[in-house]
């Protein structure tokens, strides 16, 4: 008690200096907390994906006389699907196009051909959570899925499924489902995702092997598979289509 009494007495004697010390200490603690929070946020980037160690994006490498002269995360649209079909180590794949369609930022997801028919693997590959609707409905032109945040903003408490949104003033899209909001610590940020079929129907573009290499490709590997195993197979696969080399990079 005596120590506490003397401490209070000391503080009361030099009020101004004590207030400055307390303020400086509090400010230092606040700055420290902010810095540590920011560092934790940056280190947590892209770690929320289910089994994130199995998810990779495709990186293209341009070489000249055996040396890499350019490395880019953009690829031709068919690459992920071709890897899915050719490599048993790849369990799912998707390709994405960024489209700054007003008034919302939209991602257009790619299709993969499977025995059961043409279905989209966007949600399965990346692991984004669907709150309503079925992922296969994403493979239909002029249909889309919207984020939980956008659904509340546009429709309030109403069920958005079946509602129509228009892009480019005239092009109608029907809402087929809602997905959970994308975390801020994700390199992919969007509120709307639509079928890759709209590349042709709405935007009049034919995304192929030898044109328009402006897409992002993602693959999810079978559990226990290392990316090096898949990378070794990529050159042989690409000789069928084009003379380029590709590698895999972790999403983290």
C-alpha positions as CSV (number, residue, x, y, z in Angstrom):
1,X,0.0,0.0,0.0
2,X,2.8,2.4,0.9
3,X,4.4,1.9,-2.6
4,X,1.1,2.7,-4.3
5,X,0.6,5.8,-2.1
6,X,4.0,7.1,-3.0
7,X,3.4,6.4,-6.7
8,X,0.1,8.4,-6.7
9,X,1.8,11.2,-4.7
10,X,4.6,11.3,-7.3
11,X,2.2,11.5,-10.2
12,X,0.1,14.2,-8.5
13,X,3.3,16.4,-7.9
14,X,4.2,16.5,-11.6
15,X,0.8,16.4,-13.2
16,X,1.9,17.9,-16.6
17,X,4.9,15.6,-17.0
18,X,2.8,12.6,-15.9
19,X,0.0,13.3,-18.4
20,X,2.6,13.6,-21.2
21,X,4.1,10.2,-20.2
22,X,0.7,8.5,-20.0
23,X,-0.3,10.0,-23.3
24,X,2.9,8.9,-25.0
25,X,2.6,5.4,-23.5
26,X,-1.0,5.1,-24.6
27,X,-0.2,6.4,-28.1
28,X,2.7,3.9,-28.4
29,X,0.4,1.0,-27.4
30,X,-2.2,2.1,-29.9
31,X,0.3,2.4,-32.8
32,X,1.8,-1.0,-31.8
33,X,-1.6,-2.7,-31.8
34,X,-2.4,-1.2,-35.2
35,X,1.0,-2.3,-36.7
36,X,0.6,-5.8,-35.3
37,X,-3.0,-6.0,-36.6
38,X,-1.8,-4.9,-40.1
39,X,1.0,-7.4,-40.1
40,X,-1.4,-10.2,-39.0
41,X,-3.8,-9.2,-41.8
42,X,-1.1,-9.2,-44.5
43,X,0.2,-12.6,-43.3
44,X,-3.3,-14.1,-43.4
45,X,-3.8,-13.2,-47.1
46,X,-5.4,-16.1,-49.0
47,X,-5.2,-18.5,-46.1
48,X,-9.0,-18.8,-45.7
49,X,-9.4,-21.1,-48.7
50,X,-10.4,-24.7,-47.7
51,X,-7.3,-26.8,-47.9
52,X,-5.4,-23.8,-49.3
53,X,-2.2,-25.9,-49.7
54,X,-3.9,-27.7,-52.6
55,X,-5.0,-24.6,-54.5
56,X,-2.6,-23.0,-57.1
57,X,-2.8,-20.3,-59.8
58,X,-1.1,-20.8,-63.1
59,X,1.9,-18.7,-64.0
60,X,3.1,-18.4,-67.6
61,X,6.8,-18.0,-68.3
62,X,8.1,-16.6,-71.6
63,X,11.7,-17.8,-72.4
64,X,14.3,-16.6,-74.9
65,X,17.3,-18.9,-75.6
66,X,16.5,-20.9,-72.5
67,X,16.3,-17.9,-70.1
68,X,13.0,-16.6,-68.6
69,X,12.4,-13.1,-69.9
70,X,8.8,-12.6,-68.6
71,X,6.6,-14.2,-65.9
72,X,2.9,-13.5,-65.8
73,X,-0.2,-14.7,-63.9
74,X,-2.3,-14.5,-67.0
75,X,-2.9,-17.4,-69.4
76,X,-5.0,-18.4,-72.3
77,X,-8.6,-19.5,-71.4
78,X,-8.3,-23.2,-72.2
79,X,-5.2,-23.9,-70.0
80,X,-6.9,-24.9,-66.7
81,X,-9.4,-27.1,-68.4
82,X,-6.8,-28.8,-70.5
83,X,-4.8,-29.6,-67.3
84,X,-7.9,-30.9,-65.6
85,X,-8.6,-33.3,-68.5
86,X,-5.0,-34.5,-69.0
87,X,-3.6,-34.7,-65.4
88,X,-5.2,-37.1,-62.8
89,X,-3.4,-35.1,-60.2
90,X,-5.7,-32.1,-60.9
91,X,-9.1,-32.7,-59.4
92,X,-10.7,-29.4,-60.4
93,X,-9.8,-26.2,-62.4
94,X,-11.3,-22.9,-63.4
95,X,-10.5,-19.9,-65.5
96,X,-11.5,-16.3,-64.6
97,X,-11.8,-13.1,-66.5
98,X,-12.0,-9.7,-64.8
99,X,-14.7,-7.4,-66.2
100,X,-15.3,-4.0,-64.8
101,X,-18.9,-4.0,-65.8
102,X,-20.7,-1.0,-64.2
103,X,-22.2,-0.7,-61.7
104,X,-20.6,-3.8,-60.3
105,X,-17.3,-5.5,-60.6
106,X,-17.9,-8.9,-62.1
107,X,-15.9,-12.1,-62.4
108,X,-16.7,-14.4,-65.3
109,X,-15.8,-18.0,-64.5
110,X,-14.7,-20.7,-66.9
111,X,-16.3,-24.0,-67.7
112,X,-14.7,-27.5,-67.7
113,X,-15.9,-30.4,-69.7
114,X,-16.7,-33.6,-67.8
115,X,-18.4,-36.8,-68.5
116,X,-21.6,-35.6,-66.8
117,X,-21.7,-32.7,-69.1
118,X,-20.6,-29.1,-69.2
119,X,-20.5,-27.8,-65.6
120,X,-18.7,-24.9,-63.9
121,X,-16.1,-25.7,-61.3
122,X,-15.6,-22.1,-60.1
123,X,-16.9,-22.6,-56.6
124,X,-15.6,-26.1,-56.2
125,X,-12.0,-25.1,-57.2
126,X,-11.7,-21.9,-55.2
127,X,-13.9,-23.1,-52.3
128,X,-16.1,-20.0,-52.0
129,X,-19.2,-20.9,-50.0
130,X,-22.6,-20.9,-51.7
131,X,-25.5,-19.8,-49.4
132,X,-28.2,-20.6,-52.0
133,X,-28.4,-22.0,-55.5
134,X,-26.5,-24.8,-57.2
135,X,-23.0,-24.3,-58.6
136,X,-23.9,-26.0,-61.9
137,X,-26.4,-23.2,-62.6
138,X,-23.4,-20.9,-63.0
139,X,-22.6,-22.6,-66.3
140,X,-25.6,-21.1,-68.0
141,X,-25.3,-17.8,-70.0
142,X,-27.2,-14.8,-68.7
143,X,-27.3,-16.2,-65.2
144,X,-25.2,-15.1,-62.3
145,X,-24.5,-15.4,-58.6
146,X,-24.1,-12.4,-56.3
147,X,-22.5,-11.9,-52.9
148,X,-24.4,-11.8,-49.7
149,X,-23.5,-8.1,-49.3
150,X,-24.8,-7.2,-52.7
151,X,-28.0,-9.2,-52.2
152,X,-28.8,-7.2,-49.1
153,X,-27.9,-3.9,-50.8
154,X,-30.1,-4.6,-53.8
155,X,-33.0,-6.6,-52.4
156,X,-33.0,-6.1,-48.7
157,X,-34.7,-9.0,-46.9
158,X,-36.2,-10.3,-50.2
159,X,-35.0,-13.6,-51.8
160,X,-32.8,-12.4,-54.7
161,X,-33.1,-15.8,-56.6
162,X,-35.0,-15.3,-59.8
163,X,-34.6,-11.5,-59.8
164,X,-33.1,-9.7,-62.8
165,X,-30.2,-7.4,-62.9
166,X,-29.1,-5.4,-66.0
167,X,-25.6,-4.8,-67.1
168,X,-24.6,-2.4,-70.0
169,X,-28.1,-0.9,-69.5
170,X,-29.8,-3.5,-71.7
171,X,-28.3,-7.0,-71.0
172,X,-30.5,-8.8,-68.4
173,X,-29.0,-11.4,-66.0
174,X,-31.1,-13.7,-63.8
175,X,-29.8,-14.2,-60.2
176,X,-29.5,-17.9,-59.5
177,X,-27.8,-17.9,-56.1
178,X,-25.9,-16.1,-53.4
179,X,-22.4,-16.7,-52.2
180,X,-20.8,-15.8,-48.9
181,X,-19.0,-12.4,-48.9
182,X,-15.3,-12.6,-50.0
183,X,-12.9,-11.8,-47.2
184,X,-10.9,-8.6,-47.5
185,X,-7.6,-10.6,-47.2
186,X,-8.3,-12.3,-50.6
187,X,-6.6,-11.3,-53.8
188,X,-9.9,-11.9,-55.7
189,X,-12.5,-9.2,-54.9
190,X,-15.9,-9.3,-56.6
191,X,-19.6,-9.2,-55.8
192,X,-20.9,-10.8,-59.0
193,X,-19.8,-14.0,-60.9
194,X,-21.3,-15.1,-64.2
195,X,-20.7,-17.8,-66.7
196,X,-17.8,-17.8,-69.1
197,X,-20.4,-18.3,-71.9
198,X,-21.1,-14.5,-71.7
199,X,-17.6,-13.9,-73.2
200,X,-19.2,-15.0,-76.5
201,X,-22.8,-14.1,-76.1
202,X,-22.5,-10.6,-74.6
203,X,-19.0,-9.5,-75.3
204,X,-18.5,-11.2,-78.6
205,X,-15.1,-12.6,-77.8
206,X,-13.8,-16.1,-78.7
207,X,-11.3,-17.1,-76.0
208,X,-9.0,-19.8,-77.4
209,X,-5.4,-21.1,-77.4
210,X,-3.9,-18.6,-79.8
211,X,-5.6,-15.4,-78.8
212,X,-6.4,-13.2,-75.9
213,X,-4.1,-14.4,-73.1
214,X,-5.7,-12.2,-70.4
215,X,-7.2,-14.8,-68.0
216,X,-6.4,-16.2,-64.6
217,X,-6.2,-19.9,-64.2
218,X,-6.6,-21.9,-61.0
219,X,-6.2,-25.6,-60.3
220,X,-6.9,-27.7,-57.1
221,X,-4.6,-30.7,-56.8
222,X,-5.5,-34.1,-55.4
223,X,-4.5,-34.4,-51.8
224,X,-0.9,-35.5,-51.4
225,X,0.2,-34.2,-54.9
226,X,3.0,-31.7,-55.0
227,X,3.0,-28.9,-57.7
228,X,6.4,-30.1,-59.0
229,X,4.8,-33.3,-60.2
230,X,2.2,-31.4,-62.2
231,X,4.8,-28.8,-63.5
232,X,6.9,-31.5,-65.0
233,X,4.0,-32.6,-67.2
234,X,3.0,-29.2,-68.4
235,X,5.6,-28.8,-71.2
236,X,4.5,-32.0,-72.9
237,X,0.9,-31.0,-72.7
238,X,1.5,-27.5,-74.2
239,X,3.4,-28.9,-77.2
240,X,0.0,-30.1,-78.4
241,X,-1.3,-26.5,-78.4
242,X,1.6,-23.9,-78.3
243,X,5.3,-23.5,-77.5
244,X,5.1,-21.9,-74.0
245,X,6.1,-23.0,-70.5
246,X,3.9,-22.7,-67.4
247,X,4.3,-23.2,-63.7
248,X,2.1,-23.3,-60.6
249,X,2.2,-20.7,-57.8
250,X,0.6,-21.0,-54.4
251,X,-2.4,-18.7,-53.7
252,X,-1.0,-17.9,-50.3
